[in-house]
């Protein structure tokens, strides 16, 4: 047997990989990459998104103004912060409050059918203020609360609540309080709401002949518009309108 040839053949065999650069090392590098900064950034993004969605659902929701029905108070493209805690602890909407509400059953008698996946994605985007609100969500000003007698218009063309004329300084310049006459007693547990740009607002007046008579149930109120957050040039709070300060409570007593 040629031992020299044997040794030469062994010499041609590859040496064992002891350098740590084999498959095991590559797997370790990939695992380190996957668990490194990119993974941490992804997890942080997911946590932030979940936190913002929870905050939006329970505390403060961004709301993108989709139309001019609330001009000049709110402009198309303004992003509001809606205070969802405003009416959670026994408080109720007051005359003059600007509120966001679900119009299903009042302004929209039946919610439109939607693709569940598309609806969920749009809802998440709207909850973060990145998309327009759902078709059933509205923003209007409270003009009458339960028990109020709301009339338009008196002999001087003014809105009246409980017999007291209201000077609505927030109205769009040149708009009358209403071109559609109405006379309604607001049922208990509901609200009569109107836009500030009366000639461009579809509000309680447009649903007088429908179930509910155009009023919005209190349990459909999502929250009170608290602040204009964007654009920064419009940044401001939305305090209740002082126009209703002298309006007596339903029944004639002052409140």
N, C-alpha and C positions, 0 to 999 in steps of 0.2 A: 504494500500500500504506500502510495506516494504521500508522505506526511507533509512535505513541503507544499504540494499542491493544495492539500487540505487547509493548511494555514493561509495560503493565498486566497482561497475561496471564502474563508471566514473573514479575511480582511476586507473583502468586497461587501460584506453585509453591513447594513446601516447601523450605526451606533444607537442605543436607546436614547430617546428624547428626554433629557434631564434638565432642559433649560427653562421649563415652565411656559413654552411658547406653543404647546400643542392645543388639541381640541378643548381640554379642560380649562386651560388658561383663557382661550377665546370665550368660552361660556361664562367664565367668571367676569371677564371684562364686559360682556353684554349685560349680565345681571347687574353689575355695578352701574352701567350706563342707565339701565331701565329703572334702577332704584335711586338714581342720582338727582341732579337738579331738575331735569325735565319732569320726572315723576313727581317730585315735590311741588313743582309749579302747577302741574295738572291737578294734584290733590287740593292745593290751595285754591285754585280757580273753582273747583267743584264745591268746596266748603263755602267760599264766598257767595257763589250763586245760590246755594241752598239757604244761606243766611239771609240774603236779600229777598228771596222768594217768601220766606217765613215772615220777615219784617213787613213785606208788602201785603201779605195776606192778613196779618193780625194788627199791625200798628200804623204804618204809613205807606200809602200806595202812590207811586207816580201816575199821573193821568195826562195823556196827550190831548190837547184841545183840537178836535177834528173839524170844527165849523165856526162860523161867525155869529152863532145865535146868542152868545154872551158878550159881544162887543158893546161898548169899549172896555168893559171890565177885563175880559179875557180875549186874547187874539188867537187866530189860527196858528198852531205850532207851539203855543205856550205849553210848558210842562208844569203841572201843579203837583204839590204834595197834598194828598188827601188824608186827613186825620181820621183814622178808623176807630180811635178811642173816644172821639168827641161825644158819642151818644151811647157808650157802652155801660155806663155806671149810673143810670137813672136820668141822665140828661136827655132832652129831646130837641129836635130842630126848632129854631125860633124864626119868626118873621125876619126876613132880610138875610138869613144864612144862604150861602151858596153851597149846594149839596150835590153829591154824585149818588145816583140811585139806579137800581135795576128796574127797567120799565116793563118787564114781563108781567102781564096781567093788567096793566094800566095803559101804557103807551103802545105796547106790543101785546096783542091778545094771546099769541102763541109764539113761542121761541122757534126760530127757523131751524130746520134740520141741518146738521153739520157733520163733516168727517171728523171722527173723534181725535185722530192723531193731529190733523191740521188745527182743530180747535184747541187742543192742549198746547201745541207749540205757539199758537197766536196768543193764547191766554198768558203763557209764561213771558212772552215778549212784551205784551201790554202791561203785565204786572211790574216789569222793570222800566216802563216808560219808553220802550223801543218801538212800539207799534201803536196804532190807533186802538181805542177801547173796543170792546165787543159791541155789536150792533144794538144790543139791548141796554147798554149803559148810557145814561144821559147826565148832563150837568145843567142845573137850572137854579133860579133863586126862589126861596120860599116866600110866597106872598100871603098865604093864609094857612092857619093851623086848624086843628079840629075844633068845630063849633063856630068858627069865624063866618061872618056874612060878608062876602066879597062881591062888589058890584063895579061894573065899568060900562059906561062912564057916567059921572054926574053931569049936571047942567054946564059945568065949566070944563068938561072933558077930562076929569081926574078920576083916578082909581079911588074907590072907597073901601075901607075895611072897618066893619062894625060901626058904620055911620060916620067915620072920620076920614076926610080926604087925605090922601098920601101924596107927598111931593117926591116923586121918584127921580132924584138927581142923577142916578146911575144909568138912566135910559140912553140909548144911542141918540145922538143929536138929530132932531127933526122927527123922531118917532113919537106918535101919540101913545098913551098907555095901552090902547087896544083899538083896532079897527073893527073888531068883532064884539058886539055887546054881549054881556053875560051877567047873570045874577045867581049866585050860588051860596048855599050854606055848606061849608066843608064838613063832611062826616067826621065824627070822632075817630081818632087813630089813623087819620090820613092827612095829606098836605096838598095845597093848591100851589103849583109851581109855574113860573114863567121865565122866559129868557129876557135879558136886558135889551137885546136887539129885536124888538117886538115884531117888526115886519119880516124878519128872517128866522123867527123861532117857531118851531113846532112844539107846542107845550100843552098845558092842561086845557086851553081853549079849544084845541083841535080834536079833543076826545070827549067832548061833552055828551054826545049821544051814545057813547059806548059803555060797556059794563064798568062801573066805578066812577063814571061821570068825569073822567079826566084827572081824578085825584090819585095820589101815590100813597100806598100803605106805608106806615112807619117801618115795618119790618123789611121793606125793600130798600131802605136807605143804606148806602155803603159807607158814607162818611161825609165830613164837612171839608170843603176846599179851604186849606189853611194858608198856603204860600204859593206864589209863583216862583219856581226854582230856576227856570230857564226860559228864554235867554237871560243872562245876568243883567242886561239893561232893564228888564222888566221886574227884577227881583223885588217882591213886596209881599206883605201879609194881606189877607182878605178879611178884615174885621166885619162884623155884622153891620148892615146898613142902618144909619140913624133915622131913616125915613119913617120907620114904624114906631119910634120911641113914644109918640103920643097916642098911639092906637089903643083904645081900651080893650080889655079882655072880652071874650064873648059873653053876652049877658049884661054888659054895660059897666062892670067894675073895672077899674084900672089895674093893669098888671105889667 
